[in-house]
Amino acid sequence: MKLSDLGEKEIVKRLGRFLDIGDDAAYLKFGDEFLILATDMLYEKTHILPKISREQIGKLIVTVNFSDIAAMGAKPIAFLLSYGSPDIELKDFEIMMHGVDDQCKKYNAKFAGGDTNYMDILTLSGAAIGKTKRPVLRSGAGIGDIIAVTGNLGSAGLGTEILLKNLPVDVNNPAVKKALEPEPRVNEGILLGNYATSMTDISDSLSVSLYDIAVSGRVGITLEIDSIPISEDARNVAKKLNLDILDYALYSEGDYELLFTISKENFNKIRKKITITKIGEIVKGSKIVGIKEKKKFEIKKKGYEHFSASTF
Amino acid sequence: MKLSDLGEKEIVKRLGRFLDIGDDAAYLKFGDEFLILATDMLYEKTHILPKISREQIGKLIVTVNFSDIAAMGAKPIAFLLSYGSPDIELKDFEIMMHGVDDQCKKYNAKFAGGDTNYMDILTLSGAAIGKTKRPVLRSGAGIGDIIAVTGNLGSAGLGTEILLKNLPVDVNNPAVKKALEPEPRVNEGILLGNYATSMTDISDSLSVSLYDIAVSGRVGITLEIDSIPISEDARNVAKKLNLDILDYALYSEGDYELLFTISKENFNKIRKKITITKIGEIVKGSKIVGIKEKKKFEIKKKGYEHFSASTF
């Protein structure tokens, strides 16, 4: 049996035999707090979009790691980078490192260490360290909880499609920009850390993350399709291109929003402070049922495989 | 100007503009202790020797990272792995992960998280988190201190040469084995953390590490060449192959021993507990002078570039 017969989720589950978590990041008691530890890699062939700038690549490796820290309700404190590439101009390398450093500073974390190597293909491997008094896991959703998301969905997936197919949309269009330069929901994650009953980030797709919450919490979810937040920009661009934005919002990757469950009371308390949208409710059972114009249908677990069939 | 015009040490120094350290690992005050953070990568083309087993590859990625933690006088607490490879047999992947996990367990650290990706060439990127109340830096050597090393030197360099040139020596010969399966000096590092005035690990070469201690501490070093500890196995193998073992001990990489400075009193106190050898003394000035049979000569700063001219 080969790795590709399993797919990444299953490989990570096998890795989980060695680890004792299957969450966005690992957590480790340290003094009276928890250290939160995450690692994530970008490989040019499968993760780096056309038209992305070197500065955006630097930001992205921080974002994908801090997103996992945020998903645990933790505050990032430090970031480490292992860098590999063919020989490049020093100037280009420094622009990338500026991107890394700027993104760390933006979230008050320290760019704390690095390793550089010759490699044939640009590869950035990051590790983020965060802290919290209360890690929020994927499990923990309670019947009757609201399920909600930060920000809006579908833009990154739509933007990715535009870039990969070279469709005629400007790279500065916000829908496209979210694919190139997503932001980790660090401040939202820290606040939600005090209230959410479960949480994960949407790195693969909303559908995949919904299943992660449902399976980990042994609950079902009712999803109000028309409540899924989609930006006006994304709607307009999709309409022009004759693409179904809802399909991207449900099944595409790269938005790095947080998906979380929370009591109604706490939802109402914090909705004034951060942009969050209720998209459904936690119910008994194990199914994820979408409701649109009073019709019900089961949501499939799938994420786009944009880059390569051999990606696992 | 290209990255290759600089070399890795200089690139890391440039990276150091963003970071505020130039040591084996970064340190960060956390409660009443310091977190120690290190990252290091293995890339099959430039870091993985012929005849190494998959289990040994798994161990090695932990070793290279824990060695940096040990060099700070810290105790490793957790390890993260980003893994990339072409599609391989699941069994082979699991053997590698067992190697990672076993090496973490051996040093009482937690294999805390992982990320897997498709990549064309086997790549393992590790990050290690350690802790200590007192990080030992490369700077800090005082005039009159003893300079000493753990274990012995030259075996890994000799073993690497044997493996790369396919010389007729068994892979289980201890000299060869040290190239394939070095051990990080974790327990020694923790003990030395209480006494050493400066410390670094010997990952590039003794000569390079001596310069790191001398330059960081603004001191000179007198090196007693005949005191450099070399194993009987390595001496015998080198003799048979008509190779100069001293050359490997001084200028070759991969032994992962600790080089440290310490007062005479403390040296005598801990030499009963761990295998350490005095190789010289810290003196005024900035030169590193070797003494052999009463002759003096300046030690050059060089490490073998075993793998590839394009390695930076």
Contacts between the chains, C-beta under 8 A, distances in Angstrom:
chain1	res1	chain2	res2	distance
A	1	B	89	7.0
A	1	B	90	4.6
A	1	B	91	7.7
A	2	B	87	4.9
A	2	B	88	6.8
A	2	B	89	6.2
A	2	B	90	6.5
A	3	B	85	7.5
A	3	B	87	5.3
A	3	B	88	5.9
A	3	B	89	7.9
A	3	B	90	6.1
A	3	B	93	5.8
A	3	B	116	7.6
A	4	B	87	4.5
A	4	B	118	7.9
A	5	B	90	7.5
A	6	B	90	6.7
A	8	B	116	5.7
A	8	B	117	7.7
A	11	B	93	7.5
A	11	B	116	4.8
A	12	B	114	6.7
A	12	B	115	7.7
A	12	B	116	6.4
A	14	B	90	7.5
A	14	B	93	8.0
A	14	B	94	6.9
A	14	B	97	7.9
A	15	B	97	6.3
A	15	B	114	4.6
A	15	B	116	7.1
A	18	B	97	5.8
A	18	B	98	7.8
A	18	B	100	7.3
A	18	B	101	4.4
A	18	B	111	5.2
A	19	B	111	6.0
A	19	B	112	6.3
A	19	B	113	6.2
A	19	B	114	6.8
A	21	B	112	7.7
A	21	B	113	7.2
A	25	B	113	6.5
A	26	B	78	7.1
A	26	B	80	7.5
A	26	B	110	7.7
A	26	B	112	3.8
A	26	B	113	4.2
A	28	B	77	6.9
A	28	B	78	5.7
A	28	B	110	6.5
A	28	B	112	6.4
A	30	B	30	7.1
A	30	B	31	7.5
A	30	B	77	7.9
A	30	B	131	7.7
A	31	B	30	7.6
A	31	B	31	4.4
A	31	B	32	7.9
A	31	B	33	7.7
A	32	B	31	7.9
A	33	B	31	7.7
A	35	B	35	7.6
A	35	B	78	7.5
A	35	B	129	7.0
A	37	B	78	5.9
A	37	B	80	5.6
A	37	B	112	5.1
A	37	B	113	5.5
A	37	B	127	7.9
A	37	B	129	6.6
A	38	B	80	7.5
A	38	B	113	6.4
A	39	B	80	4.1
A	39	B	81	6.9
A	39	B	82	5.0
A	39	B	113	5.6
A	39	B	114	6.9
A	39	B	115	5.1
A	39	B	125	7.7
A	39	B	127	6.0
A	40	B	82	6.9
A	40	B	115	5.1
A	41	B	82	4.2
A	41	B	84	6.4
A	41	B	115	5.5
A	41	B	117	5.3
A	41	B	125	6.6
A	43	B	84	6.2
A	43	B	117	5.6
A	43	B	118	7.5
A	43	B	119	5.4
A	45	B	119	7.8
A	45	B	120	7.1
A	46	B	117	6.9
A	46	B	118	6.0
A	47	B	117	7.8
A	77	B	28	6.9
A	77	B	30	7.9
A	78	B	26	7.1
A	78	B	28	5.7
A	78	B	35	7.5
A	78	B	37	5.9
A	80	B	26	7.4
A	80	B	37	5.7
A	80	B	38	7.5
A	80	B	39	4.1
A	80	B	127	5.2
A	81	B	39	6.9
A	82	B	39	5.0
A	82	B	40	6.9
A	82	B	41	4.2
A	82	B	82	7.7
A	82	B	125	4.3
A	82	B	127	7.8
A	84	B	41	6.4
A	84	B	43	6.2
A	84	B	123	7.3
A	85	B	3	7.5
A	87	B	2	4.9
A	87	B	3	5.3
A	87	B	4	4.5
A	87	B	310	6.8
A	87	B	312	7.3
A	88	B	2	6.8
A	88	B	3	5.9
A	89	B	1	7.0
A	89	B	2	6.2
A	89	B	3	7.9
A	90	B	1	4.6
A	90	B	2	6.5
A	90	B	3	6.0
A	90	B	5	7.5
A	90	B	6	6.7
A	90	B	14	7.5
A	91	B	1	7.7
A	93	B	3	5.8
A	93	B	11	7.5
A	93	B	14	7.9
A	94	B	14	6.9
A	97	B	14	7.8
A	97	B	15	6.3
A	97	B	18	5.7
A	98	B	18	7.8
A	100	B	18	7.3
A	101	B	18	4.4
A	110	B	26	7.7
A	110	B	28	6.5
A	111	B	18	5.2
A	111	B	19	6.0
A	112	B	19	6.3
A	112	B	21	7.6
A	112	B	26	3.8
A	112	B	28	6.4
A	112	B	37	5.1
A	113	B	19	6.3
A	113	B	21	7.3
A	113	B	25	6.5
A	113	B	26	4.2
A	113	B	37	5.5
A	113	B	38	6.4
A	113	B	39	5.6
A	114	B	12	6.7
A	114	B	15	4.6
A	114	B	19	6.8
A	114	B	39	6.9
A	115	B	12	7.7
A	115	B	39	5.1
A	115	B	40	5.1
A	115	B	41	5.5
A	116	B	3	7.6
A	116	B	8	5.7
A	116	B	11	4.8
A	116	B	12	6.4
A	116	B	15	7.1
A	116	B	312	6.9
A	117	B	8	7.7
A	117	B	41	5.3
A	117	B	43	5.6
A	117	B	46	6.9
A	117	B	47	7.8
A	117	B	311	7.6
A	117	B	312	7.7
A	118	B	4	7.9
A	118	B	43	7.5
A	118	B	46	6.0
A	118	B	308	6.9
A	118	B	310	5.3
A	118	B	311	4.9
A	118	B	312	5.3
A	119	B	43	5.4
A	119	B	45	7.8
A	119	B	121	7.6
A	119	B	123	7.2
A	120	B	45	7.2
A	120	B	120	7.2
A	120	B	121	6.6
A	121	B	119	7.6
A	121	B	120	6.5
A	121	B	121	7.9
A	123	B	84	7.3
A	123	B	119	7.2
A	123	B	123	6.4
A	123	B	125	7.9
A	125	B	39	7.7
A	125	B	41	6.6
A	125	B	82	4.3
A	125	B	123	7.9
A	125	B	125	3.5
A	127	B	37	7.9
A	127	B	39	6.0
A	127	B	80	5.2
A	127	B	82	7.8
A	127	B	127	3.4
A	129	B	35	7.0
A	129	B	37	6.6
A	129	B	129	6.6
A	131	B	30	7.7
A	308	B	118	6.9
A	310	B	87	6.7
A	310	B	118	5.3
A	311	B	117	7.6
A	311	B	118	4.9
A	312	B	87	7.3
A	312	B	116	6.8
A	312	B	117	7.6
A	312	B	118	5.3
